[in-house]
Every structure is written in structure tokens, then in C-alpha cells.
Amino acid sequence: MMRIGVTGHMNLTPEAARLVSEALRGHLASLDGDIVGVSCIARGADSLFADAVLATDGDLEVVLPSRDYRQAKVKPDHAEQFDRLMAAATTVRLMDFDHANREAYEAANTAVLDSIDELVAVWDGQPGTGTGGTAEVVADARERGLPVTIVWPEGAARG
């Protein structure tokens, strides 16, 4: 089984979400063999990737940054998708943090990178803020020698 992780932007426009979803499904469908998708299922790229994994009959492994992540960070307009993905997950790994914060997110990103064969990055190529964002996760993956597939279709934009 090939293990594929995701990092990416949370703030996609509705049109970008549609384009990214199609591109993710196309990428995953092009791979040979069974896949396990590893995702923190945050709003945006992480959840779109998780849905694409399930649509291509892959297994979903969820990495939750903290014990309070659902209550503290999942907004009402994302709750239904989050709960559906949690229910569909074959494995859920919970980071040892009580509260969702930068340290918990960085630990979750490290856990994802430590357990995958490839990283898919839904990324517009812009430099990061220097702490745990998409650009930093891509840089970390590349430093580790992990293959990185960038997904940013023509017409995609951040909201």
C-alpha cells in the first residue's frame, strides 16, 4: 500500500475547491495499487484530499492535532464534512495535546510526514509564514527526500 499525505490551504474559493477536488481525484486515480491517505481533515485541502481518497476506494487515516480539535477548531459549516470523514476513517491517530495550537499542528504535520511515501501539496507556491504552514511542510518533505506532488490547477485561488 502506498501511503500519501496532504498539506494545503484551508481558504480556497468555491471554484478552487471544485478544481482542486477534481485534480486530487485525478492524481489519486492515476496511482497503481491500494492507497492510504493520511490527513488532518482540516477545512479546505485536507478535507478535499480525504474525500478524494475515499472516492478512489482508498483507506483514510486521520491525524488529529489535539483532544479539543473538533470543539475548538471545526466551524459549523465544516462540521458535517469533518464528522463524515471521521466516521469513514479506518484509523485515527490523536496527538498528545489537550489544546489545538501551533505546537499541536506542527506535531501533526510531523506525524503525517513520518508515515508517508509521498506528499500531495495543495499549494499556490507562495512563501510561508515560517511556522508550520503549507510552504514549510513542503520544504520539510523535500528535505526528507519525500516526493512532493503540487496540486494547484489553473483558475484556483485562495479566498
C-alpha positions in Angstrom: 0.0 0.0 0.0 1.2 3.4 -0.9 0.8 6.0 1.9 0.1 9.5 0.7 -0.2 12.6 3.0 -1.6 16.0 2.3 -0.9 19.6 3.2 -2.6 22.6 1.8 -4.5 25.8 2.0 -7.7 26.0 4.1 -9.1 29.1 2.5 -10.0 28.0 -1.0 -12.7 29.8 -3.1 -15.6 27.6 -4.0 -14.4 27.4 -7.6 -10.9 26.5 -6.4 -12.3 23.8 -4.2 -14.1 22.2 -7.2 -10.9 22.4 -9.3 -8.7 21.1 -6.6 -11.1 18.2 -5.8 -11.0 17.2 -9.5 -7.2 17.4 -9.6 -6.8 15.4 -6.4 -9.1 12.6 -7.7 -7.3 12.5 -11.0 -3.9 12.2 -9.3 -5.0 9.5 -6.9 -6.8 7.6 -9.7 -3.5 7.6 -11.7 -1.6 5.7 -9.0 -1.1 2.0 -9.1 -2.3 -0.2 -6.2 -4.0 0.5 -3.0 -3.5 3.8 -1.2 -3.8 5.1 2.4 -4.5 8.8 2.5 -3.2 10.5 5.7 -4.9 13.8 6.5 -5.6 16.1 9.5 -9.0 16.7 7.8 -8.9 20.5 8.4 -11.2 22.7 6.2 -10.1 23.0 2.6 -7.3 21.0 1.1 -7.1 18.4 3.9 -10.8 17.5 3.7 -10.9 17.6 -0.1 -8.0 15.2 -0.2 -9.7 12.9 2.3 -12.9 12.9 0.2 -10.8 12.1 -2.9 -9.1 9.2 -1.1 -12.5 7.7 -0.2 -13.8 8.3 -3.8 -11.0 6.3 -5.2 -11.6 3.4 -2.7 -8.5 4.2 -0.6 -8.3 4.0 3.2 -8.3 7.2 5.2 -6.1 7.7 8.2 -6.8 10.8 10.2 -4.3 12.6 12.4 -5.9 14.9 14.9 -3.7 17.6 16.4 -5.3 17.7 19.8 -8.1 16.3 22.0 -10.1 19.5 21.7 -9.6 20.0 17.9 -13.3 19.2 17.0 -14.7 21.5 19.6 -12.1 24.3 19.3 -11.4 24.5 15.5 -14.2 22.9 13.5 -16.6 25.6 12.4 -20.3 24.8 11.9 -20.0 25.0 8.1 -17.3 22.3 8.2 -18.7 20.1 11.0 -20.8 17.8 8.8 -17.9 17.0 6.4 -15.5 16.6 9.4 -17.8 14.2 11.2 -18.4 12.2 8.0 -14.7 11.9 7.4 -14.0 10.9 11.0 -16.7 8.2 10.6 -15.1 6.9 7.4 -11.6 6.8 8.7 -10.0 3.4 9.1 -7.5 4.8 11.6 -7.5 7.9 13.8 -4.2 9.0 15.4 -4.6 11.6 18.2 -1.6 13.8 19.0 -0.8 14.1 22.7 -2.0 17.7 23.1 -5.0 18.9 25.1 -5.5 22.1 23.1 -5.3 23.0 19.4 -2.3 25.3 18.9 0.7 25.9 16.8 2.7 23.2 18.6 -0.1 20.6 18.1 -0.3 21.4 14.4 3.4 21.1 13.9 3.4 17.8 15.7 0.5 16.6 13.5 2.4 17.7 10.4 5.5 15.8 11.6 3.4 12.7 12.3 2.0 12.8 8.7 5.4 13.3 7.2 6.9 10.5 9.3 4.3 8.0 8.0 4.0 8.6 4.2 5.7 7.7 0.9 4.5 10.9 -0.9 3.2 14.3 0.0 0.4 16.0 -2.0 0.5 19.7 -1.5 -2.5 21.9 -2.5 -0.3 25.0 -2.7 -0.2 28.2 -4.7 3.6 28.3 -4.4 3.7 31.4 -2.2 6.3 31.6 0.6 5.0 30.7 4.1 4.9 32.5 7.4 7.8 30.5 8.8 5.8 28.3 11.2 4.0 25.2 10.1 2.2 26.4 7.0 1.9 24.7 3.7 5.2 26.1 2.4 7.1 24.9 5.5 5.6 21.4 5.3 6.6 21.2 1.6 10.1 22.3 2.5 10.3 19.7 5.3 9.1 16.9 3.0 11.7 17.9 0.4 14.5 18.0 3.0 13.4 14.4 4.0 13.6 13.3 0.3 9.9 12.6 0.1 8.3 13.0 -3.3 6.1 16.1 -3.4 3.2 16.5 -5.9 2.0 20.1 -6.1 -1.7 20.5 -7.0 -2.8 24.0 -7.9 -5.0 23.9 -11.0 -5.3 26.8 -13.4 -8.0 29.1 -12.1 -7.5 28.1 -8.4 -7.4 30.9 -5.8 -7.4 31.4 -2.1 -10.5 33.0 -0.6 
